[in-house]
């Protein structure tokens, strides 16, 4: 469900120094953890944010209503560790958070604002339980942190070799649920294998006997431990990493108590237009065994459902709303000879009930008919790892599929849902088979199986989810396309909710392209502050315009190599004060330039510098396509207008339509204010007395404790700005005579 969020900003200063607004992107703030990573409504508390380039943070933002946050301390320590390699999470900023009693429970996002811009976002969770913090030492049962009463949420950090113990009292017959959040807070770590904090939970009795252990929940990495308390008494919970790693960003939140928890539902979805639809729910501490899901035409394609018991809201599970006719799988469809007859198009709601079971469905097909078969299971919370096969009437295998990767599901590392498209070779009866690749089954192994004509469509993902722009400045946004079932068309991009005068350049995704770099620019009149534009894409599909909003995401690195686009709520743009200089490029009226193989094209540039700022600027291409280069990229200090040359070599692929991204870099001298310095001598009193006498006699040594003014220091600061994108087309090579020239 797409819930609109409002950012609440407590600003010490949102306007920033001119010289700092456009410095290289490498110095933009980046946060690596938040601790504690949440709190309860009606509370105020301090949190720590660890990261890089975050010293001097002026303000912080938390998405949603009823939460305020202010910076308490963002100063860089005076004393630094000598000869120590700086870590990406070494810098610490302290914040004060106030959560209103009316704040809605759920995940929010937190980010910092510094002089250089806005940081990435991390999860900040609003809970519903009383919360406590771990206190060290608590690495043994003997010094476990005592939990006053259940239910409770405990916050902690795991350091190398660390184990955190918590002690609580429970009563016989309680159905205990212990739910951990670690990867849910920080989905990926760039420098850790397997790429996240692998949290483990162990439950012990009062004598230290192990009662239960959990290190996952089905395919989810964050564990959930279920245990029925056999007798009144004290119990101990141990929290650790699976291989005893640890550091400051190994942050966790663990809930303990008789909590309502939904383990699975059936069906996983329903057709739209019928309201309500009864959904069977399974789990622990649930007040009912079914609930009604709202599936009217205004319902989102994927919604979240939950239940409430004794004032506590359960976890949320996904429920799909479809637009095709739907049926339930028959009990007898577990053999090919008893395959269930279906009429295409259809969505089948089924389950692999027993280990090793396979379900079969047959339909009548026509020669030349294109059929698309797709499974929705893992994407809806089912543990099913599906495998599908299409057979003809003679039982011959035509096509099969195990996994189909969905780029829009960046949190999932194992894309277990299957999908295929096939043109039927003849008239006849065709059979679809579905089963779990691990041979497993159970009531939780549910699926939605769509059999229909292809449904061409697309989804957009925009990264990064946080952008910093100066007034009149430009930043780059990478837009990824998930093309579905044969759609390869052109997509036009535009901004919605654009209240700050932002403009796009290069806002077209060409046919067959799966990724494009565009730029977004602020006008010179844009007001500093945060704005939340929505990027949309429109395409013509089967004769009608289809429009989808892009999902903002962060490009996260997992374990040094793998990359994932992780959903990050809303596109958040911070507009700073104007930069030292801006550069614009003139392009033809048709909106693009033509680059012929073996030819050069002149592009006029205009540079606007701050008054009295006479600096040379170097122009560079950022990751250009093969065969594209730049010449005459140096703009002298005295020139405001200049022309660069773009060249397409003969190895540049003809027919390509894309955007060129350019930056301009300058080194600006900035005078650092002189710092008064006192003599802080550790010499003996006799030597100090002698120096004072010499000063009195020769008047050439400053008296003790008198400030000494140093000559001002001049620092050269590297400033890089981005130009609006330059759309281009590569034309086929000229004839031989032109090539000789």
N, C-alpha and C positions, 0 to 999 in steps of 0.2 A: 504494500500500500504506500502510495506516495504522499507522505504527510508533510505539509508545508512547515518550515521551521523559521523561527525568527531569532537572529543573533542578538544577544544582549552584550554590549561592550562597555566595560568600565575603563575609561581612558585616563591615563596620566597625561599623555600627549599623543595625539594621533597624527599631528603634522610633524614632519621629520625634516632634518637638515637637508638642504638642497644637494650637497655633495654626496650624500649617502643613498639617494633614492635609486640610482641606476647602476650600482656596482655589480660586479660579476655574480651570476646566479649561484656560483659555488658558495657564496657567503650568505645566501638566504638562510633564515633560521630553520632548523630541523629538530623535531622533538622525537625522542626514542622511547620514553615511558612517562606515565603519570602515576604518582603514588600518594595516597590511595587513589584507585581508579574509579571512584564513585562515592556516593553517600546517600543518606536517607533524607526524605523531605522533612523540613522543620529543623534542620541542623546547620551550624556554621563550623568550619574546620579549616585547617591548613593542609595544603598538598605540595608535593615537590614535583617539578617537571624537569626531566633530564634530557639533554640534547646537545646540539652543536650550533655555535653562532647564536646563542640565545641570551648571553649576558647583555644587560641593558634593555631587556624587554620592557616596553612601555605599558602594555595592556594584554589582556587575554580575552578570548571569546569562548562561550559555550552555547551551542545551538539549543533552540527551544525556549519556551517561556519559563519564568519563575526561578531562574538561576542567575545569580550575579557573581562576578569574580573580579578580584583586584590583585595587582602585583604588590607583594610585601617586600621582597628583596630580589633584585636581579643583578646585584653588583658582582663584579669579578673580584675574587679574593686577592688581597695584596700579596700574600705569600703563595708562591706556586711550588709544586714539587719539582726539584731540579732533575734535569735529564730524563724526564718521564715522557713517554709517547702519549700524545693526547688521544683520548678515546672519544668515540662519536656520541657518547652519553655522559661525558664528564662534567659539562657545565650544568649548574643547578639554578633554577628559578623557583622561588617560593611564592605561592598564591594563597589568598584567602577566598574560600568559596562559601556562599550563603544560598541554601536551597529552601525555597518557600515551602510551607506546609501544603500548598496547593499544587506543587510540581507533579506532573504525571510521571509514573515510573516508566523506565525504559532506557535505551541507549541514546546518549547524546554524543556530540563531538566537541573536543577542546583543541584550541590552537593558540599560539602566541603571536604578538605583533612586536617587532623590533624596528629600529631605524631603517633596516634594509628591506623589510617587508613582512609578509605573513608566512607562518610556518605551515607544514602539513598538519593534518588532524589526527587525533587519536580518540579512541572510545572513552567516554566518561559516563558511567552507568548510574542512574537514579534507581535505588532499590526500594524495598518495602519492609525490610527487616531492621531490627536494631543491629548496629555495626560495632565491632571492636577491632583494634589493631594488635597485631602480634608485638610482643616485646621480647627482646633478646636478654639473656640466653633462654631458649626454649627448645633445645636440641635433644632433650631426653624427656621421658615420662615424668621424671622427678621434678623438672622445672617447667612443665607444660603451662601454657597460658590458660588460666581458669575462665571458663565461659559461665557467666552468671545463670543464664537460663536459655532454653530453646523456645522458639526458633531464633537463629542468629546468623549474621554474615560476618566472617572473619577476613581481614585484609592482611596480606603479608608479601614479603619479598624473599626469594631464595638466593642465597649466596653460595659460592663453591663449596661442595661437600655438605651443605646445610640440610637439616631436617627440622621442620617446625611442628611442635606438638601442641595440641589443644585438649583440655580436659572438660568434660561436660557430664551432667547427670541425666539419665534417661529412665523411663518407666516401662515395665513389662507390657508388651502388646503394641508399643508404638511402632509405626511403620516409618522408619527413618529414611529420609532422602538427603544425600550429601551431593551437592552439585557444584562443580568447579568451573571457574572461568579464568582462562589464561590465554589460550590462543584466540578466544573471542575478543580479548582486549588488544592484543598485538598479533595479528594474523601471521605475519612473516618477519623473520629476522635474517638480515642479509649475511651475517657472519656466524651463523650457528647451524649445525646439522642436527636434526632434519630440516631446520628452518623455523622452528618455534620452540617455546618452552613446553616440554613434554611433561606435564604435571601428573603425579601419581598420588592416590589416596589410599591409606591403609587404616582400618579400624581395629582397635585392640580392646580387650576387656581390662578390668582393673589389675589383673595379674600379669598383663603383658602378652596374653595369648592373642594371636592374630585371628580375627573374626571374618574380615572381608577385605578385598583389595580391588581397586579399579584404576585402570590407566587409559580408558577410553569409554565411549558409549557408542557401540556398533562401529560405524565408520568415522564418527566424530572424535577428534583428538582430545577434547576436554571431557574428563570422565564424569559419570554420574554413578554413585554407589547407593544401592538399595539394601536395607537390612531391617529385619523384624527383631525388635529388642526382646530377648528371652527372659530377662530378669531385671528388677530394679537395681540401680547401681551406677558407678562411675565408668565412663568409657573414654577412650583416647583416640584422637584422630591425628595421624601423621601426614604431613604434606611435604613432598620432595620432587626433585626432577628425576626422570627415569634413570639417568646415568650420573646423577649427582653433580651436574653442572650448576652454574648459578652466577648471577651478577645483578646489578641494580634493576635491569629491565625484566627480570624474571618475576613479574608482578602477578598476584592472583587475588581473586575474590571467591570465597567458598561459602555456600549457604548450607546450614545444618538445621534439620527439624522435620516435623511431620508436614512436609510441603506437598501441595497438590502438584503432580507431575504427569503430563501426557506423554506416553511412550510412542503411541502410534494411533492412527485413525483409519477408518474405512467408510466410504470410498475416499480417495485422495482429491476428488473434485466432482463437479456436477455441471450440467448445462445451464446457461444463463436463462433468465426469464421465468423461472419457477421459484417461488419464495414462500416459505422457507424450505430447505432441504435437510433432512435428518442425517446426521453423521455419527457413526458409532465411534466412541473414544475408549482407549485402553490406557491403563497407567496405575498410579498409586495415589491414594488419598483423594480420590475424585468423588464429588458429591452425586454425580449422575453417570450413566453409561452411554448417553448420547446427547448431542446438542443440535440446535438448529443453526444452519449456516445461511447467511443472506446472499442470494445469488441473483438479485434482480439485475436489470440491464446496466445499472449504474455501478455495480460491484466491480472492483479491479480484477484483472486476470488472475493475479495471485494475491490472496488475502491471508491474514494471520488470524487463527482462532485460538481461544483459551477458555478456561473455566475458573470459577472462584469458589473457594471453600474456606469457611471460618475466617473470612476477611482477607485471605491471601489469594492472589492471582497466580495461576499456574504458568508454566512456560508456554510459549506460542509455537504453533505448528502451522505449516503451509497448507493451503487449500486452493485448488485451481478451479477457475470458472471458465468453461469452454463455450464454443459457438456451434458445435455440431451435435447431432443426435447421439445419445449415449445408451449403452446397455451394460448389464453386469455379466461377468463370465459365469458360465454354468458349471456346476460341480462335475459334470461328466466330460469336460473338455480336456482332460488330461491324457488323452490318447488320440493318435491321428485318425483312427477309424471312427472316433466319436467327436470329431472336431465340430465346434459350434458354428452354425451357419450365421453369417453376418451380412448386412446390406451396407454397401459403401456409399457415402462416407459415414464413419462412425468412430466413436471413442469407447473403448472397452475398459471397464473398471474391473480389475481382477487381482488375484493373489496367488502366489506360489505357496500353497499351504504346507505341503510336506517336503522333506528333503528329497532332492532328486526329481521332483515333479516337473513336467513340461505341459504348457497349455497350448491348444491348437484351435485355430479359427479359420474357416474357409469362406470364400466369396467367389462370385461369378465375375470373370474379367473378360474384356474384349481385346482383340489384337490391336496393338498400337496405343492402348490406354496407358497413361503414366500413373503409377501408384506410389504414394509416399507412405512409409510406415515409420512411426516415431514413438519412442517410449519416454514417458515422464515418470520417474521414480526417485532416483537419487536427488534430483533437483527439488523434489517435494518432501524430502526427509525420509524416504524409504531406504532400507539397507540393500535392496535388490541391486545386484550387479548383472544387468540384463544382457542377453544374447538373443538376437532374432534371426530367423531364416525364412526365406520365401521359397516355396516349392510349387512346381507345376502339377497338373492333374496326374502325371505319371510318377510323382514322388521324387522327381529330379530337382536337385538344388539349383536355384537360379541366382540367388544372391544372399549374403549374410553380413551381419555387422555386430561387433562387440561394443565398442565405445565410439561415441561421436563427441568431440571436444566442443564445448560451448564457451567461447571467449568471455561472454558476459557473466559467467559464473566464476569469478576470480578467486573466491574463497575455497572452492572445491579443487583439490589436487588430483583426485581420481574421478575423471569424467566417465561415469559408469552407465549413463543412459545411451541406448542404441538408436540408430536411425539409418534408413536407406531409402533410395528412390530408384524405381525400375520401370522400364517400358515393357509391357506385357507382349510376349512374342506371338500369342495365338489366342483364340477364343477358348474358354474352358474354366475349370474350377481351380482356384489357387488356394494354397494353405500357408498360413503364417504360424510359425512356432516361436514361443518365448519361454526362456528358462533362466535360472540364476547360474552364472558361470562357476560359482563355488559349490554348486549342488545343494544350496541351503534353502530352507523354506520356513514358513510360520505365518501367523496372522499379520505380522509386521511387514512381510515381503509383498507389499502392495504395488500396483502399477496402474498407469493409464496408458493404453495402447491406441494410438490414432492410426486408422487406415483410411486414406482418402486420396483425392487428387492432390498434387503439390499445392502448398499454401505459400507462395512466394511472399517474402517479407524481409525486414531488416531490423537490426537494433544498432544503436550508436553508443559508443563509450568515449568520453572526453577526459584526457589526462594532461596536466595534473588537475586536481580538484581545488587547489588554492593558487591564485595568481596575484602577482604584484605589478601594478602599473603606476607610472608617474603621470601627472597631467601632461597630455600630449604625447605620452609614451606608448610603447607596444610590447606585447608578450606573445609567446608562441603557445598554441594549444594543439595537441595531437588528437585527431579524431579517428577512432577505429570503427570499422563496420563489420557487423556479424550478418552476413548474407545467408538467407535461408531459402532452401528449396527452389533454386533456379533464378532467384532475383539477382541480376547483375547490372541493374540500371544506374543512371545518374541520380545523385542526391544533392539537393540544394539546401544550404544551411542558413539559418538566421537566428537572431537573438530575440527572445521573449522576456517580458519583465525587465526591459532595458530602460531604466530610469536615469542612467548616468551618461547618456550620450556615447555609449561604446559602439564601435564599428568593427566589422569583420572584413578581412581581405583574404582572397583565395577560398571563399566559402562555397566551394563546389567539390563534391567527391565524384570523380569521373567514373564512367562505366568500368566494371570489373576491378576497381581499386578497393582494397581492404583497409587502407590507412592513408590519411592525408594530413599534412601539417598546414595549419592555418594560423593567422595572427588576429589578435584582438587589440584594439587601440582605444585609448581614452582621448577625449578632446582637450584642448587647452583650457576649456571652461568647466571641465568636470570638477565636481566638488570632492575634496578628500574624504575618505571614509570607506565603509564596506558596502558593496552592492552584491545582489544575488541574481544575476541573469540566468536565464534558462536557454540552453542551446537546443534548437530543434532542427530536424531534417525532414524534407518533404520529397517524395518520389512518386512517379507515375507507375502504378502497378495494376495491370489488367484494366486499363482505362479509367482508373480513379486515383485521385491524389491521396497518398497515405503519409501521415505526419507522425513522427515519434520524437519525444524528448530524449536527449542524450543523457546517459547515466554518468555523472562525475565520478572519477576514479583516480586512485594513486597507482602508479607503476611500482609495485613492490618486488624486491629481490628476495628470493628464497635460497638460503644456503649457497651464496656466492654466485649462482649462475641462473637459475630459473626465474622467470618474471611472470607476475600475475597482476591483472588489473582488478583492484579491490574497490568495490563500491564505497563511496565516501560522501554520501548524503547530498550535498548541494554544491554547485560551483560557487566558490567564494572569491570575489575579486576585491582586493584592497587598492584603492587609489591614493597614492602619495602626492606630495607636492611636486612641482615640476623638476625635471632632471637638468643637469648642466647643459645638455644639448640634445636636439632631436634631429633626425634625418628622414627625409621622405624621398620617394622615387616616383617619377612620372611614368605612367604606362599609357599605351594607346587607348583611344575611346572604346574599342571593343573589349577592353578589360584584360588583355593578356598580350605577351610579346611572342613573336615567332622567331625561333632559333633554327636556322638551316644548318645542316651538317657542314662543317668546314668553314663556317662564316662567323662573323662577330656582329653584335648588336650594341649600339650605344644607348645607355640608360642615363638620363639626366637626374642628378641628385640635388637636393637643396638641404643645407645644414643650417639650423638656427641655434646659435650659441647664446649663453647668458651674456649680458653686457660685460665688456672688458675681459671676456674669456677668449683669448686667441690661442687656440691649440690645434695642432694637426690631428687628423682622425684617419685610422686605417679601416678599410671595409673588407670584410671576409664573408665567404659563402659558408653556410652551416650544413654539413653533410649533403652536398649536392649530388644529383644523379650522376652516374658514370658518364664521363665525357664532357661535363660542363665545368668551365673554369672562369675565373675573373681576371681582368687586367686593369691597370690604371686605378688601383684601389686605394691610393694614398691621396688624401685631401689636405693640401697645405693649410697652415694656420690662417693665412690671409684670404682664403677663398670661401665664399658662402655657397657658390654653385660649382658643380663639378659633374663630369660624366665618366662613368665606368664602362668597361667593355665586357660583355658576356659572350663567351665563345662556346660553340658546340663542336666537338671533335667528330671525326667520321665514325668513331665507335659509339657515339650517343645513339640510343635506340630511337628510330623514327616513330612518330605517332604518339609518343608519350605526352600526356597533358598532366601537369603537376604544378607545384608552387616552389619557388626558390625562396629560401630564408637567408637573409643577410644581417650581419651585425656591424656596428661601428665601435671601435675601441680607441680611447684616448687616455693619456696619463696627465692628470691634473695635479698641479702643485697646491698643497694646502698647508697653511701655516698652523702648526700646533701651538696652542697657548703655552707660554713659558710657565714652568711650575716653580714656585718659591721653594727653596731648599735650605734646610737648616743643617748646620754642622752637627753631626752626631758622633762625636769622637769618643772612642773608648780608651783614649790615652790616659796615662796616670795624671793625677791632679798637678804634680810638679811640672810636667811637660806642658799641660794646658796653661798653667800660670806663667811659664816662660813665654809662650806664644802671645798671651795677652799683653805682656810687657813690651815685646817686640812690636806689637800692633800699635801700642800707645806711642812708642818712640818713633817708628818709621811710618806709621799711618798707612801701611800697605797691606794689612791683613784685616779682614773683617772681624769685628768683635764677636764674641761668643753669642749664639742665639740670634744673630742678625741675619735676616733673609738675604740670600744672594740671588740676584736675577741672572738667569741664563739667557744666552742668545736664543731667539726663537728657532725652533726646528722646522725645517721644510720637509714635508712628506709627499712623495708622489703616489697618487692613488689611481689605480686602474679602474676606469669606468667604461662599461660596455652597454650600449643600447641596441635595441632591435629595430629593424625597419619593417614596415608593413610588407606582407608577403607579395611576391611578384609572380603571378600566374604566367605560365609559359606553355608553348607547344613546340616540340621538336619536329621540324619538317624534313622530308626525305632529302638525301644529298643532291647537290646541284650537278649539272652535267659536267663532262670531263674538262671542257675548256675553262669553266669557272673554277674547277678544282685546281687546275694548274696555276691560276692566278693566286 
